[in-house]
Amino acid sequence: MEPVDTMAPIQAVLVSSPDEDLVASLTATLRDQWPVRTATTVQETETSLDESVTVVIFDPAFESLSVADLTAIVETSSPDAQLLQYGTSVNPTAETADAVLEQVAETETIRSTVDRLQRRVRYAKLLSRFYALARSRSERDTAVETEEPSTELAELKRELDELAAELDDEDIFDVALGQNNEDRR
């Protein structure tokens, strides 16, 4: 049985926009708290995505990259990533993004939104691990059962409770129902 990872992993943020000034501004805002990757082209966006990216900040002004295309790329390369639409577009895409901020958002609003999305990803991963461990434990022969799984379950539950205290009810509900990425399909 794998030990429970009690330290929240530091996950990367990808800033994807054709506007280099916007990319530089967002990078400066976020780099003290998270590793930040940047992309100003579709190809850079695609190559920057992997499983360590948990938040993708995208600019809907990126005319050469539709939200549907970005969603498909993210689902393939960074399946746990949350999408943050930064700015407005003619075609409303709020339904496909996990969060939306206006380009005039204050620095603290940007940071707190990215932090909330990071916590959602962490909560989803822990919840998935909790369910898998509980299922595995229930399928096992009781004669071979040890205390290790119940200790790990208790630790996961404690960490889930701590994260849940930092999320709002809507976020917890969406994650529990698997809707953090399902709605984008």
Rosetta blueprint (number, residue, H / E / L):
1 M L
2 E L
3 P L
4 V L
5 D L
6 T L
7 M L
8 A L
9 P L
10 I L
11 Q L
12 A E
13 V E
14 L E
15 V E
16 S E
17 S L
18 P L
19 D L
20 E H
21 D H
22 L H
23 V H
24 A H
25 S H
26 L H
27 T H
28 A H
29 T H
30 L H
31 R L
32 D L
33 Q L
34 W L
35 P L
36 V E
37 R E
38 T E
39 A E
40 T L
41 T L
42 V H
43 Q H
44 E H
45 T H
46 E H
47 T H
48 S H
49 L L
50 D L
51 E L
52 S L
53 V E
54 T E
55 V E
56 V E
57 I E
58 F E
59 D L
60 P L
61 A L
62 F L
63 E L
64 S L
65 L L
66 S L
67 V H
68 A H
69 D H
70 L H
71 T H
72 A H
73 I H
74 V H
75 E H
76 T H
77 S H
78 S L
79 P L
80 D L
81 A L
82 Q E
83 L E
84 L E
85 Q E
86 Y E
87 G L
88 T L
89 S L
90 V L
91 N L
92 P L
93 T L
94 A H
95 E H
96 T H
97 A L
98 D L
99 A E
100 V E
101 L E
102 E L
103 Q L
104 V L
105 A L
106 E L
107 T H
108 E H
109 T H
110 I H
111 R H
112 S H
113 T H
114 V H
115 D H
116 R H
117 L H
118 Q H
119 R H
120 R H
121 V H
122 R H
123 Y H
124 A H
125 K H
126 L H
127 L H
128 S H
129 R H
130 F H
131 Y H
132 A H
133 L H
134 A H
135 R H
136 S H
137 R H
138 S H
139 E H
140 R L
141 D L
142 T H
143 A H
144 V H
145 E L
146 T L
147 E H
148 E H
149 P H
150 S H
151 T H
152 E H
153 L H
154 A H
155 E H
156 L H
157 K H
158 R H
159 E H
160 L H
161 D H
162 E H
163 L H
164 A H
165 A H
166 E H
167 L L
168 D L
169 D H
170 E H
171 D H
172 I H
173 F H
174 D H
175 V H
176 A H
177 L L
178 G L
179 Q H
180 N H
181 N H
182 E H
183 D L
184 R L
185 R L
